[in-house]
Structure formats: structure tokens, C-alpha cells
């Protein structure tokens, strides 16, 4: 009997450690022959849907978040008043006054005096946040959106998702002048608005030791952008010098 119990305990340990090994986080960067971008093809099987439009206070544009209909395994029950029914969720974003969050494929922009809409980008991306710099708008009348976006299949698994490197983007409230601020293959750590200088500061890290993970041995980079410049220019600075 004791031998049987020991065998069962050993089997449990093997299964437990095996599961932990399987659950190990995938690297965000995978190197094959070169760190070149792998083309991600658009998934035509996904059903596109738009959330109801969002109006950022003080602006002249509606923002339409675009994403995919999400299908669940049916284990969770829908509740009264929610946007989920049965196994399907029609909600693709969350809005907290001046910030949109989610996993969006795009955002379409519509002027309040128009029925036409235009997309933010024609590329395959995952938009995780879109933040309106309302305090800058109140102070300078410049209306700017800042985005955190995954735009490259950096782990080369053939799909674009939150497991790929996150980058920092910027645009006008109309979606025009949409541009990438952080360099390719640098993971966005965080960003901060310094209103006293009208600057957007941010940090990134790069897998400089090429082990596929972002760890303490990698390099951290520091940048700022002067939001008042006609052409937004990336400036690197070194706080330790």
C-alpha cells in the first residue's frame, strides 16, 4: 500500500512540474537567421465588429474601436445588461474618460460634421491602449493621442498578439500624422507626460544579450518627444550622465 501511495505522489509531482514547464512564458523575441520581420497574414476567418463610437471631451471627432468578435467556451454565463450572450462577446474595448483599452485591430475616425470614417492604419496591428492627452489640449490646443501597439511578430509564431513587443505610437486626434516613436525591437516599459515642458517621456528595453527575454542584463533606453514641435522628433537622453 505504501509503495502504491509513493507511486501516486511521484506521478502528481511529475504532472505538476510538467504543467509548470508548459505554462512558462513564451519569449517576446525569437531569432532565426536574422531579426527580420515575419509577415503576418490577415485572419479572414475572424468576424470584424465595431464598438459604439467614443467622443473624447473637447474634440471634434468620434472614435470607432474595431476588433474581432470573441467566442468563449460557454463556461461563463451571460448576465442581464451585459454585451455578452451565450458564448459570444460583442464588446472589444473599454473606455475610461480619456483612454481606450483592449485588443483592437484598428480605430476609425469620424468628424462630427461628417458621415465618412477613415482608418488609423492600413497595417496589421494590435492596439492595446489609446490615450488622449487632454491636459495638453487644454493648455496648448494641440489634440494628441498616444498609443501602445504591437506591430511586429517578434516571437515569430505567425500571429500578432500581446506576446509580441509593444511599441509607442502617436497621432493627432483626427488619426492623421500617425507615427511610431519607439525604435523597432525595443519593448515599451512606460511613458509619462511632463506638462511643464510639453514633453512625452518614455523608456524602452532591448534584448541586447539576444536570449529572447527582457531581463536585468538588457539595456534600458530613455527618450523624449517635444509635443510642440511641428514634426515630432525622437530625442534620446542619458539620465546617468
C-alpha atoms as one frame of an Amber mdcrd trajectory, in Angstrom:
protein
   0.000   0.000   0.000   2.869   2.367   0.920   4.531   1.652  -2.442   1.294
   2.482  -4.263   0.915   5.802  -2.390   4.506   6.761  -3.175   3.939   5.999
  -6.842   0.819   8.198  -6.891   2.681  11.056  -5.191   5.508  10.744  -7.717
   3.030  10.870 -10.594   1.407  14.026  -9.139   4.809  15.715  -8.857   5.701
  14.835 -12.452   2.377  16.166 -13.776   2.621  19.351 -11.656   6.132  20.221
 -12.771   5.286  19.267 -16.336   2.359  21.708 -16.341   4.523  24.475 -14.906
   7.039  23.862 -17.663   4.288  24.101 -20.291   2.981  27.327 -18.726   6.397
  29.017 -18.983   6.028  32.402 -20.642   6.987  32.473 -24.299   9.868  34.764
 -25.282   8.855  38.026 -26.951  11.765  37.867 -29.398  12.818  34.821 -31.401
  15.962  34.840 -33.514  16.314  32.604 -36.536  18.613  33.658 -39.354  18.045
  37.349 -38.686  15.743  39.608 -36.629  13.773  40.494 -39.770  10.038  40.949
 -39.521   7.895  37.915 -40.299   4.837  38.741 -42.373   1.586  38.209 -40.515
  -1.345  37.383 -42.750  -4.803  38.761 -42.014  -7.089  36.137 -40.455 -10.090
  36.083 -42.790 -11.960  33.662 -40.518 -12.390  36.299 -37.797 -15.587  38.357
 -37.735 -14.866  42.083 -37.507 -17.028  44.271 -35.299 -17.031  47.884 -34.103
 -17.875  49.150 -30.638 -20.206  52.114 -30.340 -18.366  55.378 -31.087 -16.434
  57.254 -28.414 -16.205  61.021 -28.162 -13.218  62.492 -26.331 -14.425  65.595
 -24.490 -13.421  68.826 -26.222 -12.660  67.246 -29.602 -14.449  67.236 -32.960
 -14.063  63.517 -33.698 -15.774  60.237 -32.951 -13.534  57.206 -32.495 -14.847
  53.787 -33.576 -12.839  50.895 -31.995 -12.536  47.946 -34.413 -11.816  44.365
 -33.353 -12.847  40.732 -33.582 -15.908  39.022 -32.136 -14.698  36.882 -29.248
 -16.078  33.373 -28.759 -15.813  31.652 -25.362 -16.183  28.002 -24.375 -19.582
  28.657 -22.815 -18.435  28.015 -19.245 -19.320  31.554 -18.139 -22.936  32.668
 -18.086 -24.116  35.944 -19.521 -25.677  38.485 -17.180 -28.539  40.893 -17.669
 -27.435  44.150 -19.242 -24.064  42.836 -20.414 -22.875  42.858 -24.032 -22.243
  39.100 -23.910 -24.794  36.490 -24.877 -24.175  32.783 -24.680 -20.628  32.082
 -25.992 -20.100  35.329 -27.910 -18.817  38.713 -26.674 -19.546  41.788 -28.750
 -17.507  44.110 -26.523 -13.980  44.730 -27.808 -12.848  47.755 -25.786 -13.179
  49.627 -22.514 -13.332  53.400 -22.173 -12.297  55.356 -19.092 -12.878  59.003
 -19.948  -9.657  59.774 -21.878  -8.310  56.271 -22.548  -9.458  53.329 -24.672
  -8.111  49.887 -23.774  -8.499  46.486 -25.408  -7.020  44.408 -28.215  -8.100
  46.397 -31.246  -7.308  45.807 -34.910  -7.877  49.444 -35.776  -9.662  52.681
 -34.898 -11.778  54.583 -37.399 -12.095  58.369 -37.101 -15.181  60.391 -37.972
 -15.515  64.163 -37.843 -18.668  65.298 -36.051 -19.844  67.119 -39.180 -19.300
  64.125 -41.484 -20.659  60.639 -42.058 -17.353  59.388 -43.529 -14.794  57.460
 -41.484 -11.121  56.786 -42.069  -8.857  54.112 -40.501  -5.899  54.900 -38.290
  -3.706  52.479 -40.255  -3.819  50.000 -43.125  -1.308  47.672 -41.417  -1.991
  44.635 -39.236  -1.572  45.784 -35.627  -2.894  45.162 -32.123  -3.789  48.422
 -30.353  -3.766  47.896 -26.584  -4.270  51.494 -25.432  -5.166  54.840 -26.997
  -4.825  57.812 -24.620  -5.944  61.384 -25.263  -3.596  63.992 -23.774  -6.424
  66.193 -22.508  -4.247  68.416 -20.306  -2.007  69.259 -23.270  -5.136  70.041
 -25.304  -6.448  72.390 -22.619  -3.093  74.147 -22.315  -1.901  74.342 -25.938
  -4.975  73.462 -28.072  -2.959  70.609 -29.636  -5.065  67.443 -29.557  -2.888
  64.331 -29.450  -3.403  60.593 -28.990  -0.705  58.249 -27.650  -0.907  54.511
 -28.348   0.696  51.281 -27.141   0.727  48.918 -30.117   2.121  45.538 -31.142
   3.061  45.857 -34.809   5.590  43.066 -35.482   5.548  39.296 -34.982   8.742
  39.480 -32.950   8.460  35.958 -31.483   7.817  34.582 -34.992   4.869  32.372
 -34.100   2.919  33.501 -37.161   0.449  35.697 -35.301   0.295  39.150 -33.752
  -0.776  39.354 -30.104   0.212  40.562 -26.630   3.165  38.142 -26.635   4.925
  40.347 -29.191   6.894  43.513 -28.443   4.806  46.560 -27.525   5.710  49.888
 -29.172   4.785  53.533 -28.629   2.894  55.485 -31.321   1.415  58.969 -31.581
  -1.113  60.798 -33.784  -3.338  63.838 -33.957  -6.917  63.437 -32.678  -8.035
  63.016 -36.296  -5.794  59.966 -36.716  -3.519  61.965 -39.033   0.230  62.179
 -38.543   0.224  58.630 -37.149   3.810  57.608 -36.453   5.927  55.202 -34.425
   8.125  56.714 -31.712   9.957  53.755 -30.172  12.648  52.006 -32.260  11.958
  48.550 -33.707  12.662  45.591 -31.371  12.596  47.777 -28.269   9.893  46.894
 -25.737   7.969  49.829 -24.273   8.316  49.900 -20.473   6.262  53.001 -19.667
   5.629  56.611 -20.645   4.903  59.831 -18.813   3.660  63.274 -19.765   5.582
  66.250 -18.319   3.172  69.141 -18.782   5.644  71.780 -17.551   7.803  71.110
 -20.618   5.102  69.810 -23.011   7.137  66.664 -23.410   6.327  62.973 -23.660
   8.981  60.875 -21.890   9.254  57.112 -22.209  11.530  54.139 -21.517  12.203
  51.019 -23.574  14.374  47.951 -23.220  16.122  45.891 -25.877  17.160  42.239
 -25.815  20.822  43.204 -26.144  22.107  39.813 -24.933  19.902  38.085 -27.541
  18.487  35.438 -25.190  14.878  36.086 -26.272  13.769  37.580 -22.955  13.846
  41.023 -21.390  15.865  40.759 -18.182  18.208  42.717 -15.909  21.147  42.185
 -18.262  19.459  44.055 -21.127  19.835  47.746 -21.913  17.251  50.368 -20.945
  16.843  53.389 -23.244  15.400  56.803 -22.375  13.638  59.132 -24.828  11.506
  62.240 -25.008   9.442  63.985 -27.680   8.656  67.703 -27.675   4.933  67.748
 -28.404   5.079  71.360 -29.567   7.426  70.546 -32.454   5.792  70.662 -35.871
   7.467  67.359 -36.705   7.660  65.050 -33.676  11.305  64.110 -33.257  12.679
  61.326 -31.066  15.361  62.528 -28.628  17.438  60.066 -26.634  18.817  61.169
 -23.291  21.039  59.537 -20.650  19.909  60.325 -17.084  23.102  58.872 -15.593
  25.494  61.217 -17.433
